[in-house]
Amino acid sequence: MLKKRLIGVVVVKGGWAVQSFGYRRYLPLGKPECLVENLDRWGADEIFVLNIDRSTDNIGPDFELLKKLGRLGLDTPLIYGGGIRSLDDGLKVIRLGADRLVVDALMHDDEKIIRSLSQKLGMQAVIGSMPVSMRDQKMDWLDYRSNTSVTVPNSIIKSLNSGIVSELLVIDWQNEGFPNSFNQNLLAGFSGLLNTPLIVFGGLSDPEQMRKLLLQPNIAGVAVGNFLSYEEHAIQNLKNQLKGMPLRLPTYQS
C-alpha cells in the first residue's frame, strides 16, 4: 500500500451518487458506478464508496451496488462503507469485491463485531469512522442515525489503541462539502492515538492544506468527494499540485 493516499470519495444516497453538504443537503450526480469508473481511470490511490442511508434505514450494505462495481474490473483498491451490521455483512462486502470496509455505526454499538471482522479479514481490511465536530472547544462524536452527538469517550481512544482497526477515518461532517473548510483543530482530539493512522475527510479542497496534512506522520490519506466533480481532470490537477508526496501518478485515460 502507498505510504500516503489521495482517496476519491463517492457519496451514495438512495442508490444515486450525490454531492453532500454537511450531510444535510444533497445534489444528484448520477450512477455511482460511473463516478467510480472515472476515479479508477484517472489515478485515485483508493476509491471510497460511502453509502450514507443504509444504516439510518437499517437495511444493510448495498450488495447490488457492490456487484455492479465488481463487474468493472477496477485496478484501484475499493473501500466500502454503509450498513455493515454484522460479521456476515462485512465478509460479504469483501467477497463481492471490496478490498477494505469502513465501520461507523458499529463503533457506537458493538466493538466485539469490529474485533471479529479484524480477526477474520485481517486488521488492514477494517477502517473505523468517526464523524466529529467542535463545540465549546470540545470534540463531539456524531451518531448520524439519531442525529445526536456525545463527547468522545476515553474508552474509544483506548479501544483504537488496542488495535481494533487499521486506520481511522476522521470526518469533519459539519464542513463536509464546503470548500477549504476542514477544521484541523479536530485532529488534536486524536493526539492520544499511538499506532492508528488517520484518514481525513470533509471540506478538503485546497492542495496546500492537503500537503500540510499529508506531511503529518500520523495522517495516511486525505479523502476528497464533492470537489472532484467541479472541473475536468480534478484529481489529476490535485496530484500535479501535490508533487513530492508519495502518491500514485495521475492518469489521463479517456
N, C-alpha and C positions, 0 to 999 in steps of 0.2 A: 504494500500500500504506500502511496506517496506520503511524504512527511507532512506536507501541507496540501489542503484541497480547496478548490473553489467549487462549491456544490450548487447545482441548479435545482430549484425547488418548484414543483408543480403542485399547487393547492387545488384540491378537488372537493366539490360540494354538489350533492345531488347528481353525481355521475359526470359532471362537467368541470373542466378546468376553469378556475376563476382568478381574477385579481381580488385580493383581500385587503381590506383597510382596517387594521385593528380588530380583525375577526368580527366586525360589526356591519360592514358594507361590502358588497361584492359586485363585480362586473364580470360578465361571461367572456371567456377566451376561446372556447371550442372543445374539441375532443382531447382528453388528456394524453392519449397515445400519440397524437400529432406533435404535441409540445415535447414529450419525452423523446421521440424520434429525432427532433431537431437538436435537442441538447446533446444527444448521443453523437450526432454527426459533427457538431460544432466544437467539441472538445471539453465539455464539462468533466471534472475529475470524478464526480459522483452525481447521480440523479436521485433526488428525494421526492417521492410522491406522498404528499401529506393529505390524507382523506379526513376532513375535519368534522364530518357529521356522522360517522359510523359509530362512535362511542356515545355521542349525545342521543342518538336514536336506538342505541343498544342492538345493533343489527350485525355486528361483527365485521371483519375485514371484507373488502370488496374483491372477492375471489375472481369474479368475472373480469374485472379490470386487470387483475394480475395475469390472467390467462391471455388477454389481448397483448399485454406488454411482453409476455414470454414469447409470443409469436414474432416479435420484432427482431429477434436476434441481436440484442444490444451488445456493444463492445464495452460500454461504460457500466461500472457497478451500480446496481439499483438498490435503493433503500426504500422501504415501505413503512408507513405509519398510519394507523387509524383502525380502531375497532378491535384490537387484539385483547382478548379477554382471558385466554387460557393457554396452556402449553400446546394443546392441539391446534388452536388458531395460529400460533407462532410457527409451528412445524409446517403447517400447510402453506403459509406465506412463503417460507423458504423453498418448499417443494415446487411451488408454482413459479419460481424464478428469481425472487428477491435474494440479493446477496446478504443484506442485513435488514433488521427491523428496528423500529422505534416504539418504545412503550411509554405512554403518558398516563392514562387512567390507572394502570397497574402500579405506578409509582405512588399513587394515593391509596390504592386498595389492597394490594397483595404482593408484598415483597417476595414471598415464597415462590410464586409463579415466575417472577423475574429470575430468581436464582435457578429455578428448574430449566428455564429457557437457556440461560448461560451455560449450565452444566451439559445440557443436551446438544446445543448447537455450537458451543464454544463461545467464550465471553466476547470475542471480537465481533460476533454477529449481532450483538444486542446493544442498542443505544438507549439511554434514558432521555426523557424530555421533561423540561420544566419551563412553562410559560411564567415569567416573573415581571414584576413592576416595582417601582419605588413609591413608598408612601410614608411621609413624615420621617424621611431618612432611614427607613427600614424597608427591607425587601419582602414583598408579598408573593405568594405562590398561588397561581390561579388554578382552580378546578373548573374547566370550561363547561362541564356537564351541568353544574348548578350555578355557574357564573358567580362563584364566591371565592374569596381569597383568604389565605391564612399566612401568618408569619412562617417563614421557612424554619422548620424544627431542626434542632441539632441532630435528631435521630436520622434524618435523611442524609445529612453530610456523613455521619458515621457509617451508614449503610453503603454509600457511594465509596467511601474509603476502604470498605471491606471487599470491594471488587465485584459488585453485582452486575455492573455493565462495563463496556469497554470505553465508552465516551458519553458525555452529557451534552445534549442539545439545549442551549440556553436561549429562550425565545423572549425578546422584548415585545410582548404581544400588544402593548398599547401603541407602540410606534411602528408596528408591522405594516408595511405598505406605504409608509411616508418617507420621502427621500431624505437621506443623510441625517437620520434621527435616532440611530441606535444609541441607547444610553449606556455608556461604558462604565458608569458607576455601578451597574448591576453586577459586574464581574467581581467587585470587592466582596460580595456575599458568598463567593465560592473560593475565597482565598484559603479556606481550610481544606480544600481538596488536595490530596497529596499525589495521587497517581492516576487521576481520571482526567484525560484531556477534554477540552471544551470545543464544541462547535457553536458558533454564534449566528443568530438569525433575527431579523426584524429591523427594518429601516436602514439596511446597509445598501448604499448606492454609490458612495464616493470611494474611488480607488485608493486615495491616500489613507482614509480611515481603515480600509481593508488591509493595507500594507502594515499599518501600525499594529493592528490586531494580529496579523499573521506572524509578526516578529516576536510576539509574546510566546515564551516557550510552552505555556500550558494551553495554547489555542492551536488545535489541529486543523480547523477549517472554518471558512466563512460561507454562509448559505445565502443565496440571493433568489428571490422569487419575482415579484412584480417587475423589477427594473430590467429584467431580461426580455420583457415584452414591449418595451417602449421604442426600440430602434433596431434597425437591421445590424446583424453581427455584434450584438451587445456583449455576448460572453467572450467573443474573440477580442473585442476592444478592451474589455476589462483585463483580460490576460495580458494583452500587449502593454497595458499600463502597470501591470504587476510584474514586470520583468525583474529577474533576480530572485523571485520567490521560487521554491522548488515545486512548481506546478506542471501538469501536463500541458504540452504546447497546444495552442488553438488550432483548429482545422477549419477549412472553408468549403466543405463539401456542399454541393447544391441539393 
